[in-house]
Amino acid sequence: MLATPGNAGIARDGVECLAPGDVVAYAQERGVDLVVVGPEAPLVAGLVDDLAAAGIAAFGPTKAAARIEGSKAYAKELMRDCGVPTAGHVLFRDREEAAAHLACASYPAVLKADVLAAGKGVIIAGDEREAREAIDVFFAEKRFGETEVVLEEFLEGEELSLLALCDGERAVPLAPAQDYKRIYDGDEGPNTGGMGSYSPVPGIDADRAREIAAEVHQPIVDELRRRGTPFHGVLYAGLMMSPGGEPKVLEYNARFGDPETQAVLPRLRSDLLELLEASSRAGGLAGVEPGWSDDWAVTVVLASRGYPQSSSSGDVISGLEDTEGAEVFHAGTAEQGGEIVTAGGRVLNVTGLGATPGEARDRAYAAAERIDFDGKQQRSDIASRAVDRVGA
């Protein structure tokens, strides 16, 4: 198995990590049968198209289909055209247009960069003053580069993440998960790419997951197929569930969500490679129903100093050899002088499995506490809702 660029964790698991370079050339030189494209940037840039042109099978959407993540405004257009429930919105093309409308908006309000922003391009404004400050971040500071801005109504309820494998014709839901976006306990502080997750989610069984997928995933798959840009790969729906249990889409991603995937895939009992390969073929998922463990999974993210505004690199990580009872997934790590060090904002994902949410949570946090590096950040309330509802 090959990876580029990989990280210190999978390198120590025996995966050959290649330096960043021409993925198509790597695949041709090494006779790769299937390329799994994970990050959003190469998907939006058209790596799957390049692989297809070279006759190499790939798991992931084409550039045209990945636009559902690359542009928030385009995703809103798709949802409107195929009747997927979502928050009301307006698009601002420049600072002046935004400033003219903010006095008329309802607050709190959600402002989103229209471009890729690694999960950090969302600002929730409590009032008009905060909204004007946010507009300066987007248009004056250009923190996320050149971008338009989507202003959305603020939705209340509980968030739900539901990923679906797609073969260009159908959407097959995976197990649901719940993500924790804010940096601090109690959902305080700025948005991040995710500080933890758990799966399954109380009240969302397999039947309900299929119902939700039929409402928010399948219409998108049908519409993109109709437009001649069929979606293959993972379609991630970040949802807000109303107090009555009805979903509205907050965002779509064109890939496996992080850290939800670290809580979902450890529960998978079907062959992952077979599912990925089937998704890459038109109609390949016909009759497929993934199997799941009854275990609970809880994932705690360990982030570096300064995250999400910045990140610290080169801090030595200790305790990785003392994580029995949990699985540690590396994210922003590197190896220097024989030691594992931090190399990004979100550094590690620590996942515990158990027969109850409390058992899984205890295992995840016990392992997380044994890992240390300067400036380590973690939330202490991941999966607490599930424990309260289901019991320890």
N, C-alpha and C positions, 0 to 999 in steps of 0.2 A: 504494500500500500504506500502511496506517495501523498505528500501534502505540500502546499506552498502557500504562505511561508511556513505554516505550522507554528509550534511553540515548544517550550521546554518539556511540557507534560507529554504530548504525544510522541515527541522524539524519544523520551525514555520508555515509552510503551512499544518501541520497535518500529514506528512509522518513519520512513525516510523523508526528511524535510528538505525541500529544495528551496534555494534562494528565490526571492521574487523575480519573476521573469515572464517569458512568453509561454503562457499555459498551453496554447495550441501546439507549439513546438515541443514542449515537454511531453505532451500526450502522444504526439507522433513518434518521437524518439524512443519512448518507453513502451509503446504498444498498449496504451491504456484503453480498456474497453468502455469505461463509463467515468465521466468527470462529474463530480457533485460540486456545484458552485454554491458556496455558503453565503458569503457576504453580499450585501445589497449593491455596493458600488460596481463591482464587475458585472452584475446582472443588468443594472440600469445602463451600463456602458455597452452592453451587447456581446459579452463573452460567449453566451450560448449560441448566438448567431454565428460567431466566428468558428466555434467548434463544429456546428452543423455544416458549415461551408467546407470544412476539412473532412467531413464524413465521420466525425467522432460523436458518439452518443453522449448526451449531457442531461443531468437532472437539474431543472431550473427553467424559468420562463425566458422567452426571447426579450430583446430590448423593448419591443412594442408592448408586450404583455407586462413586463416589469415596471412600466410607467405607472402602474397603479400604486406603487410605492414611491417612485421617483417624483411624483407630482401630487400633492394633496388636492389641488384644484381638479386635476384629471380624475382622481378617485371620486370626488364629489359628483362630477359629471356622469361617471359610470353609474353611481348609485341612483342618481336622479333618473337616468334613462331606463334603468331596469327595476325601479321601485323598491330598492333596498332601504330600510329605515335608517335614518341618520339625523344628526343635529342640523338645524337650520344654519346657513352660513352666507357670508358675502366675501368676495375676493377684492383685495386692495392691490393695485398695481404699483403705487408709489406712496411716498409719505404724505403728500398733499391730499390725495384721495382718502387715505386713512383718517387723517386729522379732521377732515370735513364730516366724517360719519361717526366718530367716537362719541360725540355728545348724545347721539340718538340711540346708542347701543344699550342693551340690558346687561346688568352686571350681577354676579361675576360673569366674565366672558373669557373665551379661550382663543389665543392667537397662535397660529402655527406658520412656520416657514414652509413655503411650497416645495422646497428642495430637500434632499437628503441631509439629515442633521444628527445622525447617530443616536436618535431617540431623545435629543436634548433641545430640539427646535420648537418646543411648546412652552408658552408662558400663560399662566392663568392670572388674569387681571381682576382684582376685587372691585375696582372702581375706575372712573375715567382717568384719573391721574396715573394710576398704574398702567392703564392701557396705553397712554401717551408715552410713558417711559419704555414700554415694550416696543412700541413702534420705532422709537429711536434705536433700540437694540437691533431691530431688523433692517431699518432703512438708513440710519445715520452711521451707526457703528459697523453695520454690515457683518455682524458676528458670524452669519452663516453664508456669507458671500452675496452675490446678486440674487435676490429672491422676491417674489410676490408674497403676500401674506393672506392667509385665510383666517377670517374672524368667525368663530362658531359660538352658538349658544352653549351655555354650560349645562351639562346633563348631570343629574344626581341619581345615585343608585350604587350598585356594586359592579366592579369591573370583572370581566370574564375574557379569557383568551381561548380561542378555539381555532386550532390549525386543521387544515384539510389537505390531503393529498389530491392532486388534480392531474388528469391525463388528457386534458384538452376537451373532454366531453362531460366528465362527471367530477363531483367533489365528494371525497370520502373522509368524513371527520375523524380526527384522532381524539384521544382522551382530552377533556377540558382541563384547563389550569387557571389559576389566579395569580396575577403578577402584582408586584409592589413597585410602583414607578418612582415615588419620591425618595429622597436621600435619607430622611430621618424618620424615626418612629412616629406612629400616629399620622402618617401621610403628610408630614410637614417638609418644608424646604423645596428646592427646585427639582424639576423632573430629571430623571436619569434614563439610562437604557434599561434599567430594571435592577432592583436590589434583592430580589428573591422571588420565589414562587412555590406553589404546591399543586399537587394533583392526586386524586380527583377533586372535584368541587361539590360540596353538599348541595343537593337539589338539582344537579345536572347529571342525570344518568345517561346511558347510551341512547335511549330513545329520544330524550330531550335534545341531546347533542345533534342527532340526525335531523330533528325538526328545525333546529337553529341553522344548521348547514343548508337545509333546503331553502331557508329564507334569506340568508346573507352570503353564502358561498356559491350555490348553484346558479342563481341569476347572473352573477358576475361571470362565471365560466361560460354560461350560455351566450351572454352578450359579447364577450371577447371572441368566442368562436364565430358568432355572426359577423363580427367586424373583420374576420380573417386573421386574427391574432390569438390563436388558441393558447390557453394557459396550461403549462405543464410545470409540475413542481409542487411547492407548498404555498398555499394561500392562507396567510395568517389574518384572522379577524380579531382586532381588539374591540371589545364590546362593552357597553354600559347596559346593565340589566336594570330595568325599572323596578320599583317596589312591587309591581304586579307580575314581574318575571318576563317582560317583553324586551327583546334586544334592540339596541340601536348601535350602529357601527361608529366607533371613534376613529379607527384607522385600519388600513390594510397594509400588510407587508408581503413581499413576494418571496419569502424565505422562511426558514425555521426561526421562530422567535427565541430570543435569549433574555432571561434565563428560563423561560417556560420549557424549552426543549429538554433542559437538564432535569426537569421534574417529570416530563411526559415519557421520553424514550426509555428510561430505566424500567418503566412499567410495561413496555411493549413485549409481547410474547411471540409475535410473528417475526419472520425474517426481514430485517430492515432493508438489506440489499435488494431482496426480491421486490419489495414495495417501491424502492427508488427506481429500479429498472422498469417496473411496470408503469410508473408514472411518466416515464420519458417517452412511452409509446402511445399513440392515439388509441384510445379505448382499452388500454392495458389494465385498467383497474376494474373491468367488468366482473361483477360477482365477488369482488374482494371485500373482506370484512376483517380488519385487524383484530388480533386477540390481545387481551390485557390482563395483567396480574391484578389481584384484589388488593395488593399492597398500596399503602400511601407513600408518596414521595414528597420531601420538603427540601428545597434548595435555598441556601443562604449565600449571598454574594459578599465577597471580601473585596473592598475597593481601596485604592491608594489615596494618600494624602492629597487634598485639593480637589478631588473628584466631586461633582461633575464639571466644575469650571476649568480645572486643569488636572494634571496627573503627575505623580512622582515616579521616576524610574531609577533602577539600580539599587533599590533597598533589598537587602538579603532576607529571604523568606525562610523561617525555621518551622519545625514541627510537622513537615509534610510526611515524614516517615512514621508519624504517630497518629494516624487517622483511621484506625480500625473501626469498622462499623459504618463507614461512610465512603462515598466515592467522591474524589476531588477532580474536578474538570478545570484544566488550565485555560486561561483567556489571555490576560496581559502579563505573560511571563517570558523570561529568557534565561539562558545559562551563561554565566560568566565565571571563569576560573573554577569550574566544577561546582559552583553554587547556583541555586535557582534564585533569581531576582525579579523584582517588579519591572514591568515594561509596558504599562498602560493604566487606564483608569480603573476598569473592573478587572481584577487580578485573578481571582479564583472563584469557582462555584462549588460549594460543598453540599452534597446531596445525601440525605439519609432516607432509608426505606424502613417501613414498619407496618405492623398489622393495624395500627391506629395512627391518626395524625399526630397524637402526642408522642408516640414511640418514634415515629420518623423524625419529628421535630427535635426530640431530645438527642437523637444520634447525630443529626446535622449540626446542632449547636455544640455538642460535646467535641466533635472534631474541629469545628471552626475555632473554638476557644484554644485549642492546642496549637493552632497555626498562628504565627506572629510575624510582623514586619513593621518597621517604623511607619507611623501614620495610618495604620489599618483602620478602615471604617466598615461597620456592619450594622444592620438594623437588628433589633432584638425582638421584633414582634411578627416575624414571618410565620404564617399559618396559625396565628393565635385565634383568628376567627373560626377556623376549622376545628380547632381543639375545643373552643367554647361550644360549638354546635354539636359536635359528634362525641366529644369526650376524649380523655387522655388514653 
